[in-house]
Amino acid sequence: MSKLRKAQQHMAHHCCSTHSKGLFVGLSLLIMLLGGAPSLTMTASAAETDPDFPLNMEQLLSDLSDAHQPELNVHQYPRSLEYHHQRWNVVDDRLVTEQVTLTVDHKPQRIIPHAVGLTEVLWAITEHERIASVHETCRNPSYSFLADQLPDSVPTYGREDTEIVIGLCPDLVLTTYYSSSSFKNRLTLSHIPFIEMGFFGNITSIERQINFIGKLVDAETSAQHLVTTMQNSVVKIQEIVKQRLDGKPLRVLYYDRMGFVAGENSTFDSLCNTLGVENVATQNGIKFFKQIGYETVLMWDPDIIIIPEDSGLDKHLLGQPILASAKAVRNKNIRTIPSVYLMASSQYTVASLNYLGGVLYEK
């Protein structure tokens, strides 16, 4: 895959908000300072509060965790692939799409993903033995849906442990647009081929990346099966939420420990759009993430405030005198979501959609 490195010269990267982890591209960076529960079971919090999810969460997580299908196509190598790479143009404040052509010399057999979301995709569509190592956060249930699935035999590394990555002799490293320049530069100096995934901020862009990863690692049928599972699940969730909505759109605001809200081009905004609810931050011109004060929260006056679970913000917000007259505080409509769902940047974003649909309309 010697020609992959040449392609990187044409693949610009950007360091805005995003999860990655992919709720959300920007949100993961804010929380992890860079993107749950066990992938096949609900979190303890979900079990205790028993939100009425649109779809059975356990079954949905199971469907998203394993999409392996027989690969019937036999590809000849070297193989040329085209990829529509998205990046955020900071100067113009807009997304730019660039078409990149890659030449893959051989089917990669030792793949190392540099993000939890990329690991989750690979784990669902390709043979597990082809994943040479995973980042250490993949074993943390607060960040990864794979925490209880990864066997101890799979090596782990830290985000800047380039020596370990190089020493494992991968024939492909999947990086993100928020992977550090030093990490990628050292891969280049060591002649380790890598592909940088572009910006993604909604379910559709994640689906495109899954299909591209499927082509890259020769798991196209499995990747398409995973995407189809996502699309079918989204339609079912939308139908159920629409019935619960009954023509009355909710005004929702995400708010975290540091006072950040999620606006346009965040995954949270995409989830709100998909569910048919109004993201108050986007309505007020916020792009990505921005800090706001209690006075602004009161002025925007959302119906429901979404906060990270275990943040303690629910008691804090309910105890703020300045927010006493705010609708969400007055009606005690402050809902919590586990961080693993808030930072999903893979196929599990659909599980985030299911979770948000449940807590918005729980009785």
DRENDOKE-933352 format. One record per residue (C-alpha): residue in three letters; chain; x, y, z. Coordinates in nm, 4 decimals. Layout:
BEGIN
  residuo  cadena        px        py        pz
      ALA       A         X         Y         Z
...
//
This chain:
BEGIN
  residuo  cadena        px        py        pz
      MET       A    0.0000    0.0000    0.0000
      SER       A    0.2875    0.2316   -0.0697
      LYS       A    0.0694    0.4683   -0.2683
      LEU       A   -0.1612    0.5307    0.0255
      ARG       A    0.0882    0.7663    0.1853
      LYS       A    0.0951    0.9789   -0.1275
      ALA       A   -0.2791    1.0202   -0.1081
      GLN       A   -0.2464    1.1698    0.2388
      GLN       A   -0.0888    1.4782    0.0897
      HIS       A   -0.4252    1.5565   -0.0651
      MET       A   -0.6362    1.4720    0.2381
      ALA       A   -0.6592    1.7802    0.4566
      HIS       A   -0.7625    1.7373    0.8179
      HIS       A   -0.9208    1.9715    1.0645
      CYS       A   -0.9449    2.0066    1.4393
      CYS       A   -1.2873    2.1406    1.5170
      SER       A   -1.5352    1.9996    1.7602
      THR       A   -1.6483    1.6262    1.6734
      HIS       A   -1.7351    1.3205    1.8048
      SER       A   -1.5670    1.1260    1.7169
      LYS       A   -1.6414    1.0246    1.9417
      GLY       A   -1.8423    1.0392    1.6689
      LEU       A   -2.2669    1.1725    2.0304
      PHE       A   -2.0900    1.3413    1.8504
      VAL       A   -1.7916    1.4441    1.6717
      GLY       A   -1.7335    1.7704    1.8534
      LEU       A   -1.8768    1.6491    2.1790
      SER       A   -1.6252    1.3681    2.2089
      LEU       A   -1.3382    1.6126    2.1759
      LEU       A   -1.4827    1.8319    2.4468
      ILE       A   -1.5425    1.5454    2.6881
      MET       A   -1.2308    1.3405    2.6100
      LEU       A   -1.0203    1.6493    2.5374
      LEU       A   -0.9205    1.5006    2.2070
      GLY       A   -1.4544    1.0250    1.9334
      GLY       A   -2.1698    0.3382    2.7999
      ALA       A   -2.2448    0.0333    2.8925
      PRO       A   -2.1687   -0.3129    2.7603
      SER       A   -2.2564   -0.3277    2.3951
      LEU       A   -2.5180   -0.5981    2.4287
      THR       A   -2.6859   -0.4769    2.7465
      MET       A   -2.8431   -0.1537    2.8616
      THR       A   -2.6608    0.0664    3.1074
      ALA       A   -2.7481    0.0407    3.4732
      SER       A   -2.9030    0.3849    3.4540
      ALA       A   -3.1201    0.2851    3.1611
      ALA       A   -3.2391   -0.0212    3.3475
      GLU       A   -3.3181    0.1811    3.6600
      THR       A   -3.5134    0.4594    3.4901
      ASP       A   -3.6546    0.2198    3.2280
      PRO       A   -3.7065    0.4764    2.9519
      ASP       A   -3.9462    0.3525    2.6886
      PHE       A   -3.7048    0.3234    2.3968
      PRO       A   -3.8656    0.3226    2.0516
      LEU       A   -3.6793   -0.0038    1.9737
      ASN       A   -3.5617   -0.2721    2.2115
      MET       A   -3.2156   -0.1445    2.3002
      GLU       A   -3.0605   -0.4835    2.3699
      GLN       A   -3.1645   -0.6194    2.0306
      LEU       A   -3.0605   -0.3012    1.8508
      LEU       A   -2.7124   -0.3083    2.0055
      SER       A   -2.6797   -0.6731    1.9115
      ASP       A   -2.7750   -0.6010    1.5489
      LEU       A   -2.5245   -0.3147    1.5300
      SER       A   -2.2436   -0.5189    1.6845
      ASP       A   -2.2236   -0.7987    1.4285
      ALA       A   -2.2846   -0.7421    1.0574
      HIS       A   -2.0547   -1.0121    0.9214
      GLN       A   -2.1681   -1.1541    0.5886
      PRO       A   -1.9974   -1.3874    0.3374
      GLU       A   -1.7861   -1.1770    0.1024
      LEU       A   -1.8643   -1.3098   -0.2442
      ASN       A   -1.6622   -1.0623   -0.4531
      VAL       A   -1.3003   -1.1482   -0.5296
      HIS       A   -1.0993   -0.8328   -0.5929
      GLN       A   -0.7764   -0.8065   -0.7858
      TYR       A   -0.4880   -0.6065   -0.6401
      PRO       A   -0.3571   -0.3451   -0.6699
      ARG       A   -0.6995   -0.1846   -0.6433
      SER       A   -0.8022    0.1772   -0.7018
      LEU       A   -1.0608    0.3327   -0.4702
      GLU       A   -1.2292    0.6720   -0.4721
      TYR       A   -1.3211    0.8442   -0.1492
      HIS       A   -1.5167    1.1658   -0.0920
      HIS       A   -1.3193    1.3202    0.1927
      GLN       A   -1.4874    1.5956    0.3944
      ARG       A   -1.3034    1.8606    0.5886
      TRP       A   -1.4086    2.1751    0.7676
      ASN       A   -1.2769    2.4946    0.6127
      VAL       A   -1.2088    2.7102    0.9187
      VAL       A   -1.1600    3.0270    0.7107
      ASP       A   -1.4928    3.0013    0.5264
      ASP       A   -1.6701    2.8181    0.8112
      ARG       A   -1.8061    2.5485    0.5844
      LEU       A   -1.7652    2.1836    0.4900
      VAL       A   -1.5561    2.1077    0.1826
      THR       A   -1.5708    1.7767   -0.0027
      GLU       A   -1.2636    1.6544   -0.1883
      GLN       A   -1.2515    1.3479   -0.4103
      VAL       A   -0.9457    1.1388   -0.3316
      THR       A   -0.8195    0.8410   -0.5298
      LEU       A   -0.6304    0.5725   -0.3394
      THR       A   -0.4339    0.2739   -0.4648
      VAL       A   -0.4430   -0.0277   -0.2352
      ASP       A   -0.1581   -0.2699   -0.3094
      HIS       A   -0.3016   -0.5675   -0.1200
      LYS       A   -0.5814   -0.6704    0.1129
      PRO       A   -0.4835   -0.5362    0.4560
      GLN       A   -0.4387   -0.8067    0.7179
      ARG       A   -0.3033   -0.6122    1.0172
      ILE       A   -0.5245   -0.3079    1.0727
      ILE       A   -0.4922   -0.0612    1.3605
      PRO       A   -0.7725    0.1953    1.4095
      HIS       A   -0.6811    0.5191    1.5889
      ALA       A   -1.0277    0.5885    1.7332
      VAL       A   -1.3029    0.4064    1.9182
      GLY       A   -1.5595    0.4654    1.6446
      LEU       A   -1.3358    0.3213    1.3735
      THR       A   -1.2700    0.0178    1.5920
      GLU       A   -1.6430   -0.0353    1.6414
      VAL       A   -1.6996   -0.0337    1.2652
      LEU       A   -1.4146   -0.2769    1.1945
      TRP       A   -1.5228   -0.5106    1.4734
      ALA       A   -1.8710   -0.5348    1.3197
      ILE       A   -1.7706   -0.5966    0.9560
      THR       A   -1.4340   -0.7726    0.9350
      GLU       A   -1.2575   -1.0706    1.0882
      HIS       A   -1.1501   -0.9825    1.4405
      GLU       A   -0.8047   -1.1350    1.3952
      ARG       A   -0.7290   -0.8707    1.1314
      ILE       A   -0.7447   -0.5979    1.3984
      ALA       A   -0.3856   -0.5898    1.5226
      SER       A   -0.4434   -0.3530    1.8144
      VAL       A   -0.6982   -0.1106    1.9614
      HIS       A   -0.6707    0.2130    2.1504
      GLU       A   -0.6941    0.1815    2.5282
      THR       A   -1.0197    0.3817    2.5432
      CYS       A   -1.1903    0.0958    2.3575
      ARG       A   -1.1837   -0.0951    2.6874
      ASN       A   -1.3559    0.1851    2.8800
      PRO       A   -1.7364    0.1390    2.8913
      SER       A   -1.7832    0.5144    2.9256
      TYR       A   -1.6380    0.5616    2.5767
      SER       A   -1.6791    0.2328    2.3926
      PHE       A   -1.9602   -0.0086    2.3123
      LEU       A   -1.6929   -0.2779    2.2690
      ALA       A   -1.5604   -0.2622    2.6245
      ASP       A   -1.7056   -0.5995    2.7230
      GLN       A   -1.6503   -0.7661    2.3862
      LEU       A   -1.2785   -0.7182    2.3334
      PRO       A   -1.0770   -1.0216    2.4480
      ASP       A   -0.7702   -0.9636    2.6637
      SER       A   -0.5565   -1.1056    2.3842
      VAL       A   -0.6073   -0.7954    2.1677
      PRO       A   -0.3124   -0.5563    2.2287
      THR       A   -0.3866   -0.1983    2.3326
      TYR       A   -0.1960    0.1279    2.2951
      GLY       A   -0.2257    0.4906    2.4075
      ARG       A   -0.3131    0.7736    2.1733
      GLU       A    0.0465    0.8895    2.1334
      ASP       A    0.2108    0.5461    2.1613
      THR       A    0.3391    0.5583    1.8073
      GLU       A    0.6294    0.3250    1.8875
      ILE       A    0.3893    0.0519    1.9951
      VAL       A    0.1792    0.0980    1.6820
      ILE       A    0.4873    0.0855    1.4580
      GLY       A    0.6257   -0.2145    1.6458
      LEU       A    0.3081   -0.4122    1.5723
      CYS       A    0.3903   -0.3850    1.1990
      PRO       A    0.0434   -0.2879    1.0711
      ASP       A   -0.0174   -0.2805    0.6968
      LEU       A   -0.2901   -0.0177    0.7461
      VAL       A   -0.3626    0.2413    1.0166
      LEU       A   -0.6964    0.4230    1.0124
      THR       A   -0.6566    0.7737    1.1540
      THR       A   -0.9067    1.0536    1.2064
      TYR       A   -0.9007    1.4216    1.1219
      TYR       A   -0.8365    1.4856    1.4917
      SER       A   -0.5430    1.2410    1.5177
      SER       A   -0.2357    1.4429    1.6083
      SER       A    0.0057    1.5580    1.3384
      SER       A    0.2988    1.4100    1.5305
      PHE       A    0.1355    1.0664    1.5304
      LYS       A    0.0750    1.0767    1.1553
      ASN       A    0.4188    1.2213    1.0808
      ARG       A    0.5906    0.9387    1.2668
      LEU       A    0.3835    0.6842    1.0766
      THR       A    0.4993    0.8445    0.7538
      LEU       A    0.8653    0.8408    0.8593
      SER       A    0.8319    0.4717    0.9460
      HIS       A    0.6672    0.3943    0.6105
      ILE       A    0.3469    0.2782    0.7786
      PRO       A    0.0544    0.3316    0.5382
      PHE       A   -0.2424    0.5147    0.6861
      ILE       A   -0.5721    0.6569    0.5693
      GLU       A   -0.7271    0.9598    0.7345
      MET       A   -1.1041    0.9544    0.7745
      GLY       A   -1.2727    1.2872    0.7083
      PHE       A   -1.5203    1.4931    0.9056
      PHE       A   -1.8534    1.3346    0.9921
      GLY       A   -2.1367    1.4948    1.1836
      ASN       A   -2.4499    1.2969    1.1049
      ILE       A   -2.5737    0.9439    1.0491
      THR       A   -2.5589    0.9735    0.6694
      SER       A   -2.1904    1.0717    0.6693
      ILE       A   -2.1122    0.7863    0.9098
      GLU       A   -2.2875    0.5452    0.6727
      ARG       A   -2.0698    0.6708    0.3865
      GLN       A   -1.7572    0.6125    0.5922
      ILE       A   -1.8676    0.2608    0.6845
      ASN       A   -1.9144    0.1747    0.3162
      PHE       A   -1.5729    0.3204    0.2333
      ILE       A   -1.4041    0.1285    0.5165
      GLY       A   -1.5753   -0.1846    0.3843
      LYS       A   -1.4173   -0.1284    0.0424
      LEU       A   -1.0810   -0.0459    0.1974
      VAL       A   -1.0586   -0.3676    0.4013
      ASP       A   -1.2431   -0.5886    0.1509
      ALA       A   -1.5594   -0.6282    0.3592
      GLU       A   -1.8071   -0.4513    0.1331
      THR       A   -2.0989   -0.6920    0.1750
      SER       A   -2.0747   -0.6778    0.5537
      ALA       A   -2.0424   -0.2982    0.5492
      GLN       A   -2.3506   -0.2616    0.3310
      HIS       A   -2.5411   -0.4995    0.5591
      LEU       A   -2.4482   -0.2813    0.8575
      VAL       A   -2.5592    0.0343    0.6762
      THR       A   -2.8894   -0.1283    0.5806
      THR       A   -2.9445   -0.2280    0.9436
      MET       A   -2.8819    0.1323    1.0462
      GLN       A   -3.1190    0.2737    0.7853
      ASN       A   -3.4008    0.0323    0.8667
      SER       A   -3.3641    0.1018    1.2387
      VAL       A   -3.3715    0.4781    1.1856
      VAL       A   -3.6972    0.4530    0.9893
      LYS       A   -3.8594    0.2469    1.2666
      ILE       A   -3.7405    0.4883    1.5366
      GLN       A   -3.8713    0.7866    1.3407
      GLU       A   -4.2125    0.6271    1.2952
      ILE       A   -4.2528    0.5542    1.6664
      VAL       A   -4.1255    0.8946    1.7795
      LYS       A   -4.3557    1.0695    1.5310
      GLN       A   -4.6533    0.8917    1.6849
      ARG       A   -4.5452    0.9999    2.0328
      LEU       A   -4.4809    1.3543    1.9148
      ASP       A   -4.8407    1.3818    1.7928
      GLY       A   -4.7770    1.7090    1.6099
      LYS       A   -4.6194    1.8850    1.9067
      PRO       A   -4.2492    1.9530    1.8384
      LEU       A   -4.0257    1.9700    2.1421
      ARG       A   -3.7548    2.2327    2.1901
      VAL       A   -3.4430    2.0582    2.3203
      LEU       A   -3.1057    2.1825    2.4451
      TYR       A   -2.7894    1.9829    2.5146
      TYR       A   -2.5875    2.1282    2.8058
      ASP       A   -2.2686    1.9873    2.9606
      ARG       A   -2.0553    2.0407    3.2705
      MET       A   -1.8601    2.3284    3.1180
      GLY       A   -2.1664    2.5050    2.9848
      PHE       A   -2.1206    2.3918    2.6240
      VAL       A   -2.4230    2.3498    2.3998
      ALA       A   -2.4319    2.1560    2.0710
      GLY       A   -2.5452    2.3416    1.7595
      GLU       A   -2.5398    2.3031    1.3834
      ASN       A   -2.3034    2.0379    1.2378
      SER       A   -2.2872    1.8469    1.5657
      THR       A   -2.4131    1.4917    1.5830
      PHE       A   -2.6628    1.5976    1.8498
      ASP       A   -2.8161    1.8396    1.6026
      SER       A   -2.8372    1.5604    1.3462
      LEU       A   -3.0167    1.3381    1.5981
      CYS       A   -3.2640    1.6146    1.6767
      ASN       A   -3.3345    1.6693    1.3065
      THR       A   -3.3811    1.2965    1.2527
      LEU       A   -3.6287    1.2729    1.5414
      GLY       A   -3.8198    1.5830    1.4355
      VAL       A   -3.7423    1.7897    1.7448
      GLU       A   -3.5993    2.1412    1.7522
      ASN       A   -3.2434    2.1986    1.8685
      VAL       A   -3.2622    2.5298    2.0524
      ALA       A   -2.8888    2.5981    2.0094
      THR       A   -2.9125    2.5690    1.6300
      GLN       A   -3.2231    2.7871    1.6289
      ASN       A   -3.0133    3.0559    1.7945
      GLY       A   -2.7288    3.0405    1.5418
      ILE       A   -2.4828    2.8159    1.7289
      LYS       A   -2.2456    2.6099    1.5116
      PHE       A   -2.0724    2.3079    1.6603
      PHE       A   -2.0197    2.3869    2.0305
      LYS       A   -2.0252    2.7071    2.2296
      GLN       A   -2.0295    2.7973    2.5966
      ILE       A   -2.3338    2.9835    2.7249
      GLY       A   -2.4424    3.1062    3.0676
      TYR       A   -2.7548    3.0454    3.2716
      GLU       A   -2.9040    3.3734    3.1527
      THR       A   -2.8931    3.2452    2.7946
      VAL       A   -3.0476    2.9133    2.8948
      LEU       A   -3.3304    3.1048    3.0612
      MET       A   -3.3768    3.3278    2.7560
      TRP       A   -3.3887    3.0301    2.5167
      ASP       A   -3.6194    2.8449    2.7605
      PRO       A   -3.6119    2.4895    2.6130
      ASP       A   -3.8778    2.2311    2.6941
      ILE       A   -3.6152    1.9697    2.7818
      ILE       A   -3.2464    1.9930    2.8746
      ILE       A   -3.0230    1.6939    2.7947
      ILE       A   -2.7153    1.6470    3.0145
      PRO       A   -2.4421    1.3810    3.0511
      GLU       A   -2.5218    1.1104    3.3035
      ASP       A   -2.3174    1.1202    3.6262
      SER       A   -2.2401    1.4885    3.5683
      GLY       A   -2.4491    1.6002    3.8656
      LEU       A   -2.5852    1.8794    3.6501
      ASP       A   -2.9477    1.7875    3.7118
      LYS       A   -2.9294    1.8775    4.0813
      HIS       A   -2.7083    2.1753    4.0017
      LEU       A   -2.9461    2.3221    3.7423
      LEU       A   -3.2530    2.2560    3.9569
      GLY       A   -3.0842    2.4450    4.2397
      GLN       A   -2.9971    2.7579    4.0424
      PRO       A   -3.2229    3.0499    4.1483
      ILE       A   -3.1748    3.2207    3.8103
      LEU       A   -3.3236    2.9162    3.6351
      ALA       A   -3.6177    2.8734    3.8720
      SER       A   -3.8640    3.0062    3.6142
      ALA       A   -3.7133    2.8145    3.3187
      LYS       A   -3.9627    2.5698    3.1702
      ALA       A   -3.7343    2.2642    3.1837
      VAL       A   -3.6371    2.3361    3.5457
      ARG       A   -3.9898    2.4226    3.6558
      ASN       A   -4.1242    2.0982    3.5050
      LYS       A   -3.8169    1.8968    3.6083
      ASN       A   -3.7562    1.8034    3.2452
      ILE       A   -3.3800    1.7563    3.2714
      ARG       A   -3.2918    1.4207    3.1165
      THR       A   -2.9615    1.2326    3.1426
      ILE       A   -2.7881    1.0196    2.8794
      PRO       A   -2.4802    0.7993    2.9437
      SER       A   -2.1602    0.9366    2.7937
      VAL       A   -2.1093    0.6334    2.5682
      TYR       A   -2.4253    0.7312    2.3780
      LEU       A   -2.3331    1.0993    2.3740
      MET       A   -1.9983    1.0218    2.2139
      ALA       A   -2.0989    0.7567    1.9608
      SER       A   -1.9307    0.8149    1.6236
      SER       A   -1.9994    0.4857    1.4506
      GLN       A   -2.2997    0.2679    1.3697
      TYR       A   -2.3918    0.3047    1.7376
      THR       A   -2.5108    0.6579    1.6638
      VAL       A   -2.8378    0.4821    1.5806
      ALA       A   -2.8424    0.3546    1.9394
      SER       A   -2.7917    0.7162    2.0485
      LEU       A   -3.0923    0.8103    1.8376
      ASN       A   -3.2940    0.5351    2.0066
      TYR       A   -3.1809    0.6485    2.3500
      LEU       A   -3.2616    1.0142    2.2836
      GLY       A   -3.6013    0.9160    2.1448
      GLY       A   -3.6673    0.7245    2.4642
      VAL       A   -3.5688    0.9888    2.7177
      LEU       A   -3.7453    1.2709    2.5318
      TYR       A   -4.0790    1.0985    2.5463
      GLU       A   -4.0533    0.8913    2.8620
      LYS       A   -4.3465    0.9298    3.0999
//
